[in-house]
Amino acid sequence: MTHEMFPGVALITGAGSGIGQAVSCSFAKEGCKRISIADRNEKGLQDTERIIKSEFPDVDVLQYTLDVSQEDDVAGLLKATIDRFGRVDYACNAAGVLGPDKRSHELSSKEFDQIVGIDYRGCWLTSREELKYMVNQEPLPTHDGRQGNRGSIVNIASQLGIVSRPTAPAYCSAKAAVIGLTKSDAIDYSKDNIRINCVCPGVIETPMVTEVMEYMKPAIDIAPLKRPGTAQEVADCVLFLCSSKATFVQGSALVVDGGYVIN
Ligand SMILES: NC(=O)c1ccc[n+]([C@@H]2O[C@H](COP(=O)([O-])OP(=O)(O)OC[C@H]3O[C@@H](n4cnc5c(N)ncnc54)[C@H](O)[C@@H]3O)[C@@H](O)[C@H]2O)c1
């Protein structure tokens, strides 16, 4: 038994901004000492490492610049993480793009492929690579002595994987696919004692939506809590799902949306 909640290695994509950055910093706050942060935005990664180190100088941070839609980049991220830290225990796949506001007949196949290539295929590529290592590692001790998991993956889907909004056909369908992927992998890897869940955020104040906040206003008004969420509020849910407090949570799509989808 260990009283530590996060004795293992965390890996976060999309870690240079918004939700991924909040997840990365939260792992450090909650005591995780080995954190691999990845993004295509190098400057964002530097910011994230600076924020972590300013409060927690003893945390070992690995920065990795990549495009999650590129298979070789993703393989490189996992190899670098294993080379440096020896394992990967908590993975949060948060890299994503919203894409242009267009209806299907206005969207080019190139635009469709870019959105789906990052939001869905990129999520699959990353979780596939994480699983390759997780299946071969021993579970860590847990905070209260219960049986631990070999690994825990949290994909960032969206409330838009459950309900849709106008002018985002590729994004909404990619996020629905991430929920389906999460459930399929959760079934397949239960026998390996690996948990795979996803989080479905509503409107969250991050750089992704600040530029298009005017489109988000109706969604904010529909949600009973009538406000956007914070990246920290999503990160808190991700950390719960990664932790040994969530050992019986498998294949769930945890909605973090101020009640949007129930209204
Ligand atoms: N903000 C919201 O309202 C909201 C709601 C639901 C779901 N989400 C999802 O949450 C996740 C994080 O979004 P956010 O709101 O923090 O946005 P954000 O734009 O602040 O962060 C997204 C990060 O992903 C990175 N990224 C994008 N494409 C990449 C690629 N191909 N390879 C590597 N990195 C890439 C970006 O550089 C950026 O740092 C996304 O998957 C998004 O779809 C966001």
The ligand as an ORCA input file, in Angstrom:
! r2SCAN-3c Opt
* xyz 0 1
  N     -13.296     23.912    -24.646
  C     -14.441     23.272    -24.793
  O     -15.517     23.860    -24.690
  C     -14.442     21.800    -25.061
  C     -15.645     21.124    -24.951
  C     -15.682     19.752    -25.199
  C     -14.527     19.078    -25.554
  N     -13.372     19.763    -25.670
  C     -12.191     18.995    -26.050
  O     -11.184     19.153    -25.078
  C      -9.913     18.937    -25.676
  C      -9.004     20.092    -25.296
  O      -9.525     21.284    -25.868
  P      -9.333     22.727    -25.220
  O     -10.651     23.312    -25.047
  O      -8.394     22.622    -24.097
  O      -8.680     23.465    -26.481
  P      -7.286     24.192    -26.669
  O      -7.301     24.678    -28.079
  O      -7.055     25.149    -25.571
  O      -6.234     22.992    -26.529
  C      -6.110     22.002    -27.489
  C      -4.638     21.640    -27.593
  O      -4.508     20.566    -28.528
  C      -3.385     20.826    -29.321
  N      -3.505     20.147    -30.604
  C      -4.421     20.393    -31.568
  N      -4.177     19.590    -32.615
  C      -3.095     18.850    -32.310
  C      -2.369     17.867    -32.993
  N      -2.707     17.471    -34.236
  N      -1.313     17.296    -32.374
  C      -0.953     17.689    -31.137
  N      -1.579     18.630    -30.455
  C      -2.658     19.203    -31.023
  C      -3.361     22.322    -29.484
  O      -2.062     22.799    -29.878
  C      -3.778     22.797    -28.108
  O      -2.673     23.018    -27.265
  C     -10.154     18.813    -27.169
  O     -10.161     17.449    -27.527
  C     -11.535     19.411    -27.338
  O     -12.190     18.903    -28.468
  C     -13.291     21.106    -25.440
*
